[in-house]
Amino acid sequence: MSDLLLLGLVGGLTLLLLLTLLAFAGYSGLLAEVTVSAGLPPICNITVAYKFHMGPYGNTGQLFTESCSISPKLRSIAVYYDNPHMVPPEKCRCAVGSILSEGKESPSAELIHLYQKFGFKVFSFPAPSHVVTATFPYTTALSIWLATRRVHPALDTFIKERKLCAHPRLEIYQQDQIHFICPLARQGDFYVPEMKETERKCRELVEASDVQMDGTGADMMSDTSSVSLEVSPGSPETSATTVSPGASSRGWDDGDNRSEHSYSESGASGSSFEELDLEGEVPLGEVRLGPEPKSPGTSSGPQNPREV
């Protein structure tokens, strides 16, 4: 009898534990509906303090913690430039930090100096005219893990089906929600100086490769560009064959200056937002992130950042 009672007690505790875990996962957003739409952005122009990171996205937690510990009341932001499913983890690039101000408000000189003291840089992002956007509950640290596995696939599908050019990808941690934003216009204005520098170096490598390949091809073709045929006296005519010296020697598309498999290549044909049937469009300024964000739980910021 005591054995049956013990087994029943263990079974009851196990069931209670499972129900607790399920309830926690549901509260974190496991069953939350993910709706992706295109329309007006949920934010105005913003000024951010950031640090640039190259490496696995899963290693950005320290940057979130550092930026949030400086001023816990500010919203955290991350800008992801590369697709982690197509780019090697060590080559993925992003910027992580805090939003110092939004709209016409300017950040105080003291706040800027405070972030710069800890090695952060200050940069401003414009308000894009149209974006692809989605939201996800931000109630626990598990919410971040769930969001990366539910929202980003939905964004990929939405962008691919409509053949949009939507990049880079912004994540803004605001009160009890995570806002995912993919600009459809002015994308270059969301590239921080370090990212622009890596893009410039990439273009230089491509151009150097083009020049080298062109030179090699020209040398090879010069020996065979002209072929003279020895013709017997009875031949009716004599012909000469010439080969174009630069034919098929270029291995890169001249117009492709983007890094391989970045989010800028998400759209197959890069349709403009004017071709969209914008969903849920509202007058500019009605849907905005609040200026007084609530610190998410503790001052350590997002605990589990995006992982590959």
Secondary structure, DSSP 8 states (H G I E B T S, - for coil): -HHHHHHHHHHHHHHHHHHHHHHHHHHHTTT-----EEES-SS--EEEEEEEEES-GGG-HHHHHHHHHH-TTS-EEEEE-B-TTTS-GGG-EEEEEEEEEETT----HHHHHHHHHTT-EEEEE---S-EEEEEEE-SSHHHHHHHHHHHHHHHHHHHHHTTB----EEEEEETTEEEEEEESS-GGGGS-HHHHHHHHHHHHHHHHHHHHHHHHHHHHHHTTSEE-----TT-S----EE--TTTT---S-TT--S-TTBGGG-SSS-B-GGGS--SS---TTSS---SS----SSTT--SS----
